[in-house]
Amino acid sequence: MIRCLRRKALAALCAGIVAFSLAACGAPDQGAGTGENSGGTAETAAAGPEPFRRIDFTLPDLNGEARQLSEWDGDLVLLNFWATWCPPCKKEMPMFQDRYEQYADQGFTIVAVAVDELAETKAFIDTFGIEFPVLIGQDEAVAAGREYGNRIGALPYTVLIDRDGLVRETHRGEVSETELDNWLQRYL
């Protein structure tokens, strides 16, 4: 009897995790414009409500050092909330690395916030040769995403912050190359 209840509870837990992953990982937000080629949604601060000032937060990097988002003030910052278990997140990372290498000397940086475990994140970063800053957290990282408008905790979730610290773009779901290149052309 107890074994049967444990199996049912485990099955329910697994079903819940799968449902959450499918719903959150790249889930579009109703009412926002659709991003090109990505199935995600983009909200342009310039076209919609007034841009808002960057909200500072502190999270550890992969070495355990506390880092503040404000360290990158003055740069064009692509703030990306992601996880190693999220397929669209994994698909974006090589493109992000490519654009980081291409535009870092022009004041473009990417700050990736992994909503994940440290060991898995380190392995992913090493495997894919990611060189931009990576911060990590669980509840704190989700809370930071909410501060930037990610009410449902969707992953990936991307925020573009201009050199003056104003949020110019937010995007739920995978960012396409076209979208990223358009942002870089417009704000860099």
Helices and strands as residue ranges (DSSP letters): H 2-24, E 33-34, E 41-44, E 58-60, E 66-68, G 69-72, E 76-82, H 87-103, G 104-106, E 108-115, H 118-128, E 134-137, H 139-147, E 157-161, E 167-172, H 177-187
